[in-house]
Amino acid sequence: MLRKVSRRAGITKPIFPHTLRHCFATHLLEAGVDLRTIQQLLGHRSIRSTVRYTFVSSAVMARVESPLDRLAGLWEPVP
């Protein structure tokens, strides 16, 4: 069924049920859901199984803000 629907949608790459699971986890991560929650949702015993999704998402890396950047507006320069 999954392959039939993917062909109708114009997806040319091979697709398997695990592909949907992987996409689900990646989208959760990109939406800001923490790894521990994703681990529980996927039923992983080890956090190591869940951590592999962090290597996929560049969107998460792009949202990271340095704590030093937040300090910039907290003080005034000394004349």
TAZI-V61514 format. One line per field, one symbol per residue. ss: DSSP state (2 for helix, 1 for strand, 0 for the rest). phi: phi as a letter, one per 30 degrees, with the letter a starting at -180 (. if undefined). psi: psi as a letter, one per 40 degrees, with the letter a starting at -180 (. if undefined). A space follows every 50 residues. Layout:
ss: ???
phi: ???
psi: ???
//
This chain:
ss: 02222222000000002222222222222200002222222200002222 22222002222220002222200000000
phi: .ddddddddidcddbbeddddddedddddddjddddddedddiddcdedd eeddddcdddddddcddddddecdbcddd
psi: ddddddddeehdiihiddddddddddddddeehidddddddefhdhdddd ddddedheddddehhhddddedeeiiih.
//
